């Protein structure tokens, strides 16, 4: 565990400073067409109980059979987390009353998980980074869903999710603020999406967090933790931690003690509430599942999967900085989503990296954000944006006209070159036409002319006026040069 106390992250209580300690268990639904131990569809949705096999329904005599693709996805994820891959792991039964898991137990992994210790390097807002240790990753099956609001006296059970493969990714208690926790989940989700092992869609419940929170005086041993179950948004994770840390501090400062328990976060009220006292591992009576042999594979199986991994966000970010001359910040923004990084690389071929990054981040992302869209639904293709940038570099259009052109292509589509021709948006480089506009502005503003001669920074005002007169089409460099000559202002 990181032995560090950052004064900026301490929480001020009535009797002094407190440190919050956070660990997380992320449940990530494995990207796979079938469930972990049956051939039923793992697709989200569907009519209730339409994705259920006889195995999922726990019919007598039905035996689980491991889905090899889910095993591969867990190994790929372990490799992406720079973690130890265990060539032998064991599936256990976790005995617990699940109204929506017909077996009456969950098949999970306890003492021998498929993936051991690893790490996630988290990028923080202040430019610093934090290494969060990964304790383990194990495979387990999801439970179904109990629905209580369709009938006044009855509950309904939908088993479509029952038996769907989950990876439980357990972190070490290395986070010290809600911001660090949110950044960790964001980064972990990015890695999973790059690997294609989980889509990270929190709205569908495909990525959920159990958040362990405790508080202590700086430098003291770990306090008693409470676990906040099934938090399904990054914003709610932050709010739950803030509330829970202050709740625990309040109890301790009043002379009370923290009870280890499981809590739920209520987003409507912005608070956590008690759900049940926390069970220990022995309460679940874990034992190796007698229907499943230990899971064993060769190192060559792992190496084949490693050879086929995509470039991951940290490596891509380093390459973008080196190859395209981007700032660390711009590279970080572009690699946060694989689709955005791919889009940037499609535009940047043969073009200036910094200019392209500026257009993608500020113009395109900004415009998409205004419409509540993301890069996956951009109406401007990489070719179209590349052409707009080319037109500026060729001095065919000015930067101002380029923004107008961008808006036209964004809303109406079309070939940017053809639009420039058809709408007469070409930059005026004809010195005769520019000179005419310059002469008019100079003649109409004799006082400003005298001021500009005394204070050359006022030249910008004249440039602006000429650009306005020419509808932004005049070449700004040509305007600048001509004004300097006419007003006798040297560089």
C-alpha angles and dihedrals in degrees: 000000000000109000098208136123115197109194090208091062097050119110116228113231129183090263101037142294126334132194120218116215118201133189127170143209109202118197107205120185109231116240101241135128093228135042125264098263104012140049094241117124117271092198117132117253125001127144111313111278093005094117096056128118127192087260092055090048089052094232113182114276095016113134129200119243119196117245106230093205090060090052090051091049091052091050091047089052091049090052090049089053091051087241137155110265112213112217089203124042135161133224115222135192114241105202114213136128107266110173088197099045105074095200090067090230137062122236105228139139121259121164098011112042124181092241128038133190122346140141145238121210107216123203112219128205094249092060092260124119132218128204112219114196119228113219097193146320120223136176121238140156124258123235124238125251130267114210117201105172103066097077134028096232107014135071121214126214124212112193097187091109094040108116096010110146118257131184111213107206111194119198128201116249091266102129123096105183141030089250091057090049093050091047090050094053090045092052094044090051090050091052092049091050093049089051091046090227096120130011091220092221102161094181090064091045092249090131119034132166133217103200121205113204130182134157133213142165109270110276095013125117119275116288128226110289132220121205120222107205131221103352105179107192134052091229091053091049088059093046093046092052093047092050096042094048091052092045091054093045090052092053094047094046089052089056096257130128130238116246114216103240147141115257137185127222117231106205092192093059095027091230142107123238133194117268105170141325111277115264121221122228093261090059088068093054093221116200133161110277106252091208094059128062117220109281109247132173139162127259087244088065089056093045092052090053092045091053090056099049118122122239105280126225098261093050091044092050092051090049093048090053093048100037102038101026093240125161116252089249096052092046089050092052092049097049095045088094121032092218091055092049090050091049092051092049091050090054098040098060106123092353137101109278097213094049092048092047089051092052095044096045103035105029105027101032090040092052094045089049091055089056093045090245133126133217092273090070100039114147091205115078123215088251093054094049090045090053092051089053090047091053090056092047090049088052088237090128135017124242090256093052089046089062090051090048091049090055092050093050091044094054103029106021122214139126109308093215092051091047091052091052096043096046097041093241096144117132114255108241093159101117092206092061092043092048091053091054092045093050091050093052093046092049092049096050111044093154093053089049091059091045092050092052089055094040111029093190087077088071087090090067091057091047089052092051093050091048089051092050092051094045091249091299100112116102102253093213092052090048091050093049094047094048091051091052095046094045094040094237115150125214 
